[in-house]
Amino acid sequence: MTGAQGPDAASNAGTRPAALVASGLVLLLPMLVVYWPALGYPFLGVDDLHHVVNNPALRDLSWEGIRYLFLEDDRDIRYLPLTYLSFAVELRLFGPDPLVFHAVNLVLHGANTLLVAGIVWRLTRNAPAALVTGLLFSLHPVQVESVAWVMSRKNVLFLFFFLLAAEAYLAFTRLRSRPGGRGLALAALACSLTLYVLACLSRVAAITLPAVLVLLDHFEAREARPRLIPFLRGSLPSKLVYLPPLVLFFALSASSDAPNPFVTEYAFSGLEWVLIVGHNLFFYVAKTLLPVQLGIFYALPAPGALPLRFAVYAALAVALVGVTFACWARGWKGPFLGLSWYLVTILPMAIVLAFFSDLPLLAADRYHYQSSIGLFLLAGLGFAALWRRREAARWGLAAAGVALLGGLGFLAAEHRASFRSTVAVYEQLLEHHPSDEFYYRLALEHHAAGRTEEAFAALEDADRARHRIFFMDFLYYRLRLVELYRQKGDLSAAADQLEAGLASVPNAYEPDAVTSPAAYLALAELRRAVDDVEGERRARELAAAVPPDPSHYFARQWILVAPDAARGFFWRWVDREPESPAAWTHLALHAHLTGHAGLAEEWLEKAAALRDH
C-alpha cells in the first residue's frame, strides 16, 4: 500500500487541457456556491475593525510606512507584516469595501484548493485521490472561518505561498536528477526558498514547511520503506537553506514591542499541560469527522480538574501517533504522508498554549486550515483505493461521495452564515460556550444597533453565565458597559464595571492610559447613588491621591462612548467645585470633542485663570 498509486491513475487523459479545465470547474464551482454570499458580508467587530478598517498603520504605503509594518508595528502580538501589507494595498486601491477583502480571501482559497489537488496529483498520479482531497479541502466546514472572516486572511495567504513553495521544491527534486537540469533545479530551489519567506511573513504557521518537504521526499523515495539514516542523510541537506530565513523570522517576531492583550494566567500543572497538548492533537481530528458546534473560539477550561475528554483525546492522540509509525514501518507511504502531514503541521498549534499560558484560547478552527490537508489526503487515498478495487460498485461510491460532499457543503453554508454579522458570530459562539465575555459583547452590539431590550437581556445572561472569561479587559469596553447598565437602571453593576475598567489600564491596546481624579470622582458618584458609603469613600480617597492625567484618556473615552453622561458629570463637578481648574478643563475638553470650539476656548481660559490664582 503506497498511496493508492495504480496503473489506471496515470492515464494521459488526466493531463489533457480539457480534463484539467473540467477538474478545475468541479473543484471550484461547489466552493463558489457555498461562499458566494460571503461577498456581501461586512467587516466584523471581532478584529476586523481594529486591525483592518481603523488601523492607522495601513494608511501609509510609503517606504517608511512599509518599514513600520515589517519592523515596528505594535497593534498585534503576532508577526504578520505581509498580511497587513495586503490589507494596506486593498485599502489604497478600493477603500474600506468589505466586498473586496472577502473576494480576495475567496480567490486565495480557490487557488489553495487547486494547489492542494495539484500537489496530490503530482505525487500520486491518481485523479480520484486528487479530486476528493481538493473537494474536501474546499468544502469542509472547518475551513469556513479562514475564508469568511476578513482577518483570517493570514491563513489563506500563508498557505498559498506555502503550497507554491512545496510545488517549487517538488520541481527541484525532479529537475536535479535530469541530465543538464542542475541550473533549473537550483532556480526552483531558490524560488521555493523565496516563497517560504513570503509564507512566514504572512503567518508563523509556515515554519513547518521544511518538515513537510522531508515527508514529501519520503513519499517520493523509490523504496517502500527507505532506511532512515541514509534517507535523512540525503533529504536534510537541501532543507538547510530554509534555516536562515527561519532564524531571521523568529528574530523579527521576538523584536516586536506589541504588548500582550491577554491578562489571565492559567496555572495548570505539568501533567495537565501534557493532557491539554494531547487533547489538541486529536481535537481537530474529531472536528473533521464531526464538524458541529464550530466556532472562532474554544476556551481553556478553568484551572482545576480537567474534564474527562482531555484524557480520552490525549489517549487517542497517542494512538494516532502509533498508527502513523505503524504506517511507516509497513511502508504505507500514502497513509503515512497524510497522518504525518497532519501531526507535523498541527503540533505547533497544539503546544503553543504550554509556552504562552496567558492565552485563554484552547483551539480554533483557523489553526486547522493547513493541517487539514493531511486528513483530507487520507480520505482521498481511501476513496481512490475503493474506486480502483470495486469497479462494480463505482456508481454507488460516486453517489455516496456526492452525498457526503453535499452534506459538508450544506454544513459549511450554515456555518458561513454565522459570519454575516458580529451579532451572528457571538450568537453562534454562545451556543456552545455561554461565557460572560461573549454575552457582554453581544449586549454592546445590540445596543449599538438600537436593540435596547435585546441588549438588556444579554446583560442578564452575562450575569448568570457560568464561564467567567473576561480576558480582553479594556477600559473602552468597560465604559460602554457602564453606560448600558446605567440605561438599564442597575447603577451598582455600572459602578462595578467602571471600577474594573479603571483597574484594567494600562493594557495592550491602551498602553498610555492612566487613572485620574475625574475617573475616581465619577466612580464615587455612582457608589453614592447606590448608598455604597464605603465604596464612595475609597473612590474619593483615590481621586485625591492620584495625579491628573495630562492625556485625559479616561475623559476622552467616556466622551466618545457616552457624551451626554460625561457632560452631565462635568457640569455637576463645576457646580460642586466652581473654582476647580480641572473641572473647567474637562468641560472644555467635552466642548472641543463635540464640536463646540468657541465654548472650549472660553472654558479653557476660565481654567487657566483659576490656575493662575
C-alpha positions as a printed Julia matrix, in Angstrom:
613×3 Matrix{Float64}:
   0.0    0.0     0.0
   1.96   3.05   -1.24
  -0.53   5.85   -1.59
  -3.17   4.3    -3.83
  -0.96   4.53   -6.9
  -2.25   2.44   -9.74
  -1.63   1.98  -13.42
  -5.02   3.34  -14.41
  -4.36   6.5   -12.41
  -1.58   7.69  -14.64
  -3.6    7.79  -17.84
  -2.78  10.5   -20.3
  -6.38  11.69  -20.23
  -5.8   13.2   -16.83
  -3.26  15.64  -18.27
  -5.28  16.85  -21.28
  -6.25  20.56  -21.19
  -9.97  19.76  -21.39
  -9.68  17.36  -18.45
  -7.74  19.95  -16.44
 -10.37  22.62  -17.08
 -13.16  20.2   -16.16
 -11.35  19.21  -12.98
 -10.85  22.86  -12.06
 -14.55  23.58  -12.54
 -15.53  20.56  -10.44
 -13.25  21.81   -7.67
 -14.22  25.49   -7.78
 -17.93  25.64   -8.63
 -19.18  23.97   -5.42
 -16.9   26.26   -3.41
 -18.34  29.32   -5.14
 -21.89  28.16   -4.4
 -21.07  27.83   -0.71
 -19.07  31.04   -0.3
 -20.6   33.47   -2.79
 -22.98  35.01   -0.2
 -19.96  35.88    1.97
 -19.02  38.58   -0.56
 -21.85  40.64    0.88
 -20.78  40.27    4.5
 -19.49  43.3     6.44
 -16.32  43.72    8.44
 -16.74  42.09   11.84
 -16.29  43.82   15.17
 -14.14  40.81   16.07
 -10.64  42.02   14.96
 -11.63  43.34   11.51
 -12.35  46.87   12.7
  -9.31  47.21   14.97
  -6.74  45.5    12.75
  -8.0   46.5     9.29
 -10.58  49.28    8.98
  -9.34  51.51   11.82
  -5.66  50.57   11.7
  -3.63  53.75   11.1
  -0.57  51.69   10.12
  -2.36  50.64    6.9
  -2.78  54.2     5.62
   0.86  54.75    4.65
   2.29  52.84    1.69
   5.5   54.85    1.54
   8.79  53.06    2.19
   8.66  54.39    5.73
   5.13  53.02    6.19
   6.09  49.62    4.82
   9.19  49.55    7.05
   6.92  50.26   10.01
   4.67  47.32    9.11
   7.62  44.94    8.92
   9.72  46.21   11.83
   7.73  48.33   14.27
   4.0   47.55   14.1
   2.72  47.31   17.68
  -1.0   46.67   17.19
  -0.67  42.89   17.11
   1.38  40.43   19.16
   1.53  38.22   16.06
   4.07  38.92   13.31
   2.0   39.18   10.1
   3.55  42.02    8.07
   2.76  40.63    4.61
  -0.86  40.01    5.6
  -1.15  43.59    6.79
   0.56  44.85    3.62
  -2.1   43.06    1.55
  -4.78  44.89    3.57
  -2.97  48.2     3.07
  -2.85  47.75   -0.7
  -6.57  46.93   -0.85
  -7.42  49.96    1.28
  -5.37  52.2    -1.0
  -6.93  50.81   -4.18
 -10.54  50.23   -3.14
 -11.08  51.87    0.24
 -12.73  50.05    3.16
 -15.05  47.99    0.95
 -15.61  44.6     2.62
 -16.6   43.01   -0.68
 -13.04  43.4    -1.99
 -11.47  41.9     1.14
 -13.86  38.93    1.12
 -13.29  38.44   -2.63
  -9.51  38.25   -2.14
  -9.97  35.68    0.63
 -12.2   33.62   -1.64
  -9.79  33.81   -4.59
  -6.92  32.69   -2.36
  -8.99  29.78   -1.01
  -9.81  28.76   -4.58
  -6.14  28.94   -5.54
  -5.22  26.87   -2.49
  -7.82  24.28   -3.46
  -6.27  23.93   -6.91
  -2.77  23.76   -5.41
  -3.78  21.04   -2.95
  -5.33  18.94   -5.71
  -2.33  19.63   -7.94
   0.21  18.5    -5.35
  -1.74  15.3    -4.65
  -1.92  14.6    -8.39
   1.78  15.29   -8.84
   2.65  12.92   -6.0
   0.25  10.08   -6.73
  -0.78  10.43  -10.38
  -4.19   9.45   -9.02
  -7.03  11.64  -10.3
  -9.77  10.41   -7.87
  -7.47  10.96   -4.88
  -6.55  14.47   -6.05
 -10.16  15.4    -6.8
 -11.57  14.16   -3.5
  -8.77  15.75   -1.48
  -9.32  19.08   -3.22
 -13.1   18.96   -2.81
 -12.85  18.15    0.89
 -10.36  20.98    1.37
 -12.61  23.47   -0.42
 -15.95  22.49    1.15
 -15.34  21.18    4.66
 -16.95  23.36    7.37
 -13.7   23.64    9.4
 -12.35  25.83    6.57
 -15.14  28.4     6.74
 -13.54  30.62    9.37
 -10.39  31.03    7.28
 -12.38  32.14    4.24
 -15.41  34.08    5.53
 -13.61  36.18    8.17
 -11.53  39.02    6.72
  -8.92  38.92    9.49
  -8.26  35.25    8.69
  -6.52  36.45    5.52
  -3.31  35.31    7.21
  -4.43  31.68    6.77
  -5.34  31.71    3.11
  -2.37  33.92    2.25
   0.34  31.96    4.07
  -0.93  28.62    2.75
  -0.93  29.99   -0.8
   2.8   30.72   -0.55
   3.4   27.54    1.48
   1.9   25.3    -1.21
   3.66  27.16   -4.01
   6.92  26.66   -2.11
   6.17  22.93   -1.88
   5.42  22.81   -5.62
   8.7   24.57   -6.41
  10.55  22.12   -4.17
   8.97  19.15   -5.98
  10.16  20.7    -9.25
  13.65  20.96   -7.74
  13.71  17.27   -6.76
  12.77  16.18  -10.26
  14.99  18.59  -12.16
  18.15  17.76  -10.22
  18.02  14.13  -11.37
  17.82  15.09  -15.05
  20.93  15.43  -17.22
  21.76  19.11  -17.51
  19.0   20.11  -15.13
  21.2   21.39  -12.31
  20.76  25.07  -13.15
  16.99  24.82  -13.39
  16.93  22.76  -10.21
  18.81  25.45   -8.27
  16.46  28.1    -9.66
  13.48  26.05   -8.47
  15.04  25.7    -5.01
  15.65  29.47   -4.86
  12.04  30.03   -5.88
  10.87  27.67   -3.13
  13.01  29.49   -0.57
  11.62  32.89   -1.62
   8.06  31.62   -1.38
   8.83  30.18    2.06
   9.95  33.62    3.24
   6.7   35.13    1.95
   4.7   32.42    3.72
   6.5   33.07    7.03
   5.87  36.8     6.68
   2.18  36.03    6.26
   1.82  33.77    9.3
   4.04  31.88   11.74
   2.44  28.52   10.93
   4.54  28.41    7.74
   7.61  27.4     9.75
   6.65  23.73    9.33
   7.46  23.71    5.6
  10.94  22.09    5.91
   9.43  19.18    7.86
   6.68  18.79    5.24
   9.31  18.72    2.5
  11.12  15.86    4.27
   7.8   13.99    4.25
   7.44  14.65    0.52
  10.95  13.27   -0.02
   9.93  10.15    1.88
   6.82   9.71   -0.25
   8.82  10.0    -3.47
  11.61   7.64   -2.38
  11.93   4.54   -4.56
  11.82   2.08   -1.67
   8.57   1.34    0.14
  10.36   1.96    3.43
  13.72   3.66    2.89
  16.36   3.13    5.56
  16.07   6.03    7.97
  19.67   7.24    8.32
  20.58   7.09    4.6
  17.25   8.7     3.78
  17.79  11.6     6.2
  21.37  11.98    5.0
  20.01  12.52    1.5
  16.97  14.62    2.42
  18.13  17.02    5.12
  20.95  18.92    3.34
  18.57  20.64    0.93
  16.46  21.78    3.91
  19.37  23.7     5.44
  18.72  26.59    3.04
  15.41  27.17    4.81
  17.06  27.72    8.2
  18.43  31.3     7.76
  15.0   32.85    6.97
  13.54  30.8     9.81
  16.06  32.27   12.26
  15.51  35.77   10.87
  11.76  35.37   11.15
  11.99  34.37   14.81
  14.3   37.3    15.49
  11.82  39.73   13.92
   8.94  38.17   15.84
  10.85  38.44   19.12
  11.72  42.09   18.45
   8.06  43.13   18.38
   7.09  45.52   21.16
   3.39  44.73   20.87
   2.04  44.16   24.39
   0.04  41.06   25.13
  -3.7   41.85   25.4
  -4.4   38.7    27.4
  -4.3   39.13   31.14
  -5.15  35.74   32.62
  -2.51  33.28   33.8
  -3.65  29.66   33.67
  -1.87  27.78   36.45
  -2.06  24.21   35.2
   0.36  21.55   36.35
   2.9   19.99   34.0
   0.74  16.88   33.62
  -2.31  18.99   32.84
  -0.43  20.86   30.12
   0.59  17.49   28.63
  -3.07  16.45   28.58
  -4.06  19.77   27.02
  -1.47  19.35   24.24
  -2.58  15.75   23.7
  -6.21  16.87   23.64
  -5.44  19.41   20.93
  -3.6   16.88   18.77
  -6.8   14.87   18.47
  -9.33  17.71   18.81
  -9.05  18.71   15.15
  -9.46  15.12   14.01
 -12.71  14.99   15.97
 -13.9   18.28   14.44
 -13.03  17.0    10.97
 -15.02  13.8    11.47
 -17.95  15.55   13.18
 -18.0   19.24   12.15
 -20.63  20.55   14.56
 -20.56  23.37   17.13
 -17.75  25.07   15.27
 -16.55  28.47   16.37
 -13.77  31.03   16.32
 -13.04  30.38   19.99
 -12.73  27.25   22.1
 -11.81  28.32   25.62
  -9.4   26.73   28.02
 -11.22  25.18   30.98
 -10.91  26.86   34.35
  -7.9   25.66   36.35
  -8.69  22.59   38.4
  -9.66  19.1    37.38
  -9.68  18.86   33.58
 -12.8   17.32   32.02
 -12.56  13.6    31.21
 -12.47  14.26   27.47
  -8.93  15.69   27.82
  -7.59  12.34   28.99
  -9.63  10.49   26.33
  -8.44  12.76   23.5
  -4.83  12.6    24.73
  -5.0    8.78   24.68
  -6.46   8.89   21.16
  -3.65  11.25   20.11
  -1.08   8.73   21.36
  -2.89   6.04   19.37
  -2.82   8.29   16.29
   0.93   8.71   16.62
   1.26   4.94   16.98
  -0.78   4.34   13.82
   1.44   6.83   11.98
   4.59   4.94   12.94
   2.9    1.64   12.02
   2.2    3.01    8.53
   5.85   3.98    8.22
   7.01   0.56    9.43
   4.82  -1.21    6.9
   5.84   1.04    4.04
   2.35   2.5     3.54
   3.52   5.78    2.12
   0.14   7.34    1.39
  -1.38   6.9     4.86
   1.95   7.85    6.45
   2.12  11.09    4.45
  -1.45  12.04    5.36
  -1.1   11.33    9.08
   2.39  12.8     9.43
   1.43  15.94    7.45
  -1.41  16.44    9.92
   0.72  15.83   13.02
   3.71  17.9    11.89
   1.62  20.94   10.94
  -0.8   20.88   13.88
   1.88  20.3    16.54
   2.96  23.98   16.83
  -0.68  25.0    17.26
  -1.18  22.29   19.89
   1.81  23.17   22.02
   1.63  26.98   21.82
  -0.53  27.11   24.95
   2.13  25.44   27.05
   4.54  28.27   26.22
   2.03  31.13   26.44
  -0.01  30.27   29.49
  -1.88  33.58   29.48
  -3.72  32.72   26.26
  -7.33  31.8    27.09
  -7.69  30.0    23.78
  -7.7   26.2    23.74
  -8.17  25.76   20.0
  -9.61  27.45   16.91
 -10.81  26.2    13.54
  -8.4   28.54   11.74
  -5.45  26.66   13.22
  -6.55  23.59   11.24
  -6.56  25.17    7.77
  -3.1   23.88    6.89
  -3.09  20.61    8.81
  -6.5   19.56    7.42
  -4.75  18.72    4.13
  -3.22  15.62    5.71
  -6.58  14.26    6.87
  -8.27  15.07    3.57
  -5.42  13.32    1.75
  -6.16  10.2     3.81
  -9.8   10.36    2.77
  -8.87  10.94   -0.87
  -6.48   7.99   -0.94
  -9.04   5.76    0.76
 -11.72   6.71   -1.76
  -9.3    6.14   -4.66
  -8.38   2.69   -3.34
 -12.05   1.69   -3.15
 -12.68   3.17   -6.6
  -9.9    1.07   -8.11
 -10.78  -2.19   -6.37
 -14.58  -2.04   -6.5
 -15.28  -1.36  -10.14
 -18.75  -2.88   -9.93
 -19.7   -0.52   -7.12
 -18.35   2.69   -8.62
 -21.78   4.22   -9.15
 -22.58   3.59   -5.52
 -19.26   5.06   -4.41
 -19.83   8.11   -6.58
 -23.32   8.6    -5.16
 -22.04   8.25   -1.6
 -19.22  10.7    -2.31
 -21.58  13.26   -3.8
 -23.95  12.87   -0.85
 -21.11  13.33    1.64
 -19.77  16.39   -0.15
 -23.28  17.79   -0.43
 -23.79  17.35    3.31
 -20.45  19.01    4.06
 -21.32  21.85    1.71
 -24.66  22.34    3.47
 -22.98  22.44    6.88
 -20.34  24.83    5.53
 -23.05  27.16    4.19
 -24.79  27.1     7.57
 -21.55  27.89    9.37
 -20.68  30.58    6.81
 -23.94  32.35    7.66
 -22.71  32.81   11.23
 -20.17  35.31    9.84
 -22.84  37.53    8.29
 -22.57  39.96   11.23
 -20.78  40.43   14.52
 -24.0   39.6    16.36
 -24.28  36.33   14.44
 -20.7   35.4    15.38
 -21.38  35.94   19.07
 -24.69  34.11   18.97
 -23.03  31.14   17.32
 -20.24  31.16   19.91
 -22.71  31.29   22.78
 -24.46  28.16   21.57
 -21.56  26.05   22.82
 -19.69  28.44   25.11
 -22.04  30.61   27.21
 -19.46  32.95   28.73
 -19.75  36.43   30.19
 -17.24  37.74   27.62
 -19.41  36.97   24.63
 -22.73  37.9    26.29
 -21.27  41.31   27.16
 -20.02  41.8    23.62
 -23.37  40.68   22.24
 -25.09  43.21   24.51
 -22.88  46.0    23.22
 -23.56  45.05   19.59
 -27.33  45.05   20.21
 -27.07  48.4    21.97
 -25.06  49.93   19.1
 -27.81  48.81   16.71
 -30.55  50.33   18.88
 -31.92  46.99   20.11
 -32.14  48.03   23.76
 -34.29  45.18   25.05
 -32.04  42.57   23.44
 -29.02  44.34   24.96
 -30.58  44.24   28.45
 -31.41  40.53   28.03
 -27.8   39.79   27.04
 -26.59  41.64   30.15
 -28.75  39.43   32.33
 -27.38  36.35   30.57
 -23.83  37.62   31.17
 -24.51  37.99   34.89
 -25.75  34.38   35.02
 -23.04  32.88   32.78
 -21.09  30.02   34.33
 -17.95  30.78   32.28
 -16.13  33.87   33.52
 -13.51  34.68   30.91
 -13.45  38.44   30.51
  -9.9   38.25   29.22
  -9.72  41.24   26.88
 -10.15  43.77   29.66
 -10.2   47.23   28.05
 -11.43  50.47   29.56
 -13.18  51.31   26.29
 -15.38  48.19   26.5
 -16.0   48.67   30.2
 -17.16  52.26   29.68
 -19.68  51.06   27.12
 -20.96  48.53   29.64
 -21.15  51.25   32.3
 -23.49  53.25   30.12
 -25.55  50.22   29.19
 -26.03  49.28   32.84
 -26.82  52.93   33.59
 -29.58  52.89   30.99
 -30.85  49.62   32.43
 -31.06  51.28   35.83
 -28.52  48.99   37.51
 -26.13  51.61   38.89
 -24.42  49.11   41.18
 -23.38  47.0    38.19
 -22.37  50.18   36.35
 -20.08  51.1    39.25
 -18.57  47.6    39.27
 -17.84  47.82   35.55
 -16.25  51.26   35.91
 -14.04  50.1    38.78
 -12.94  47.05   36.8
 -12.21  49.24   33.78
 -10.05  51.6    35.8
  -8.1   48.63   37.14
  -7.52  47.36   33.59
  -5.34  50.23   32.35
  -2.68  50.34   31.12
  -3.18  47.33   28.85
  -2.14  46.11   25.44
  -4.26  48.46   23.36
  -4.36  51.28   25.91
  -0.7   51.36   26.96
  -0.57  55.04   27.92
  -3.85  55.17   29.82
  -3.69  56.12   33.47
  -6.36  56.69   36.08
  -7.21  60.27   37.03
  -9.15  62.26   39.65
 -12.02  62.62   37.17
 -12.29  58.83   36.8
 -12.45  58.17   40.54
 -14.87  61.05   41.13
 -17.17  59.53   38.52
 -16.89  56.2    40.34
 -17.61  57.91   43.68
 -20.75  59.45   42.2
 -22.01  56.03   41.11
 -21.22  54.48   44.52
 -23.04  57.35   46.22
 -26.12  56.81   44.03
 -26.48  53.23   45.38
 -25.71  54.19   49.0
 -22.36  52.37   48.96
 -20.75  54.55   51.6
 -17.54  52.56   51.85
 -17.14  52.36   48.08
 -17.68  56.1    47.73
 -15.11  56.81   50.44
 -12.47  54.65   48.75
 -13.11  56.27   45.38
 -12.81  59.8    46.78
  -9.58  58.91   48.56
  -8.14  57.63   45.29
  -9.34  60.77   43.48
  -7.4   62.86   45.97
  -4.31  60.65   45.78
  -3.77  60.12   42.04
  -2.15  62.81   39.88
  -4.03  64.39   36.96
  -3.76  62.61   33.63
  -2.35  65.08   31.1
  -3.63  62.98   28.2
  -7.19  62.92   29.63
  -7.55  59.37   28.32
 -10.44  58.45   30.6
 -12.36  61.62   29.81
 -11.79  61.28   26.06
 -13.01  57.69   26.0
 -16.03  58.49   28.16
 -16.99  61.44   25.95
 -16.65  59.19   22.9
 -18.8   56.44   24.43
 -21.4   58.49   26.34
 -21.2   62.23   25.63
 -24.44  63.08   27.45
 -23.48  61.25   30.65
 -19.99  62.77   30.57
 -21.32  66.31   30.05
 -23.76  65.91   32.93
 -20.97  64.76   35.25
 -18.63  67.58   34.23
 -21.34  70.2    34.87
 -22.13  68.7    38.26
 -18.41  68.81   39.02
 -18.31  72.5    38.1
 -21.4   73.22   40.19
 -19.85  71.39   43.15
 -16.38  72.92   42.75
 -16.74  76.14   40.71
 -13.13  77.13   41.48
 -11.64  73.85   40.2
  -9.43  74.26   37.09
  -9.68  70.5    36.47
 -13.49  70.65   36.31
 -13.46  73.51   33.78
 -10.71  71.8    31.75
 -12.82  68.65   31.41
 -15.84  70.7    30.4
 -13.7   72.43   27.76
 -12.46  69.04   26.52
 -16.07  67.89   26.11
 -16.91  71.02   24.14
 -13.85  70.54   21.91
 -14.61  66.87   21.17
 -18.28  67.57   20.45
 -17.56  70.41   18.0
 -18.1   73.5    20.16
 -14.76  75.25   19.63
 -15.89  78.63   20.98
 -17.09  77.19   24.28
 -13.96  75.06   24.57
 -11.74  78.14   24.22
 -13.81  80.12   26.73
 -13.72  77.35   29.36
 -10.0   76.7    28.86
  -9.38  80.39   29.53
 -11.53  80.07   32.68
  -9.43  77.06   33.82
  -6.18  78.94   33.13
  -7.37  81.95   35.11
  -8.29  79.76   38.08
  -4.85  78.09   37.97
  -3.15  81.49   37.94
  -4.95  82.4    41.16
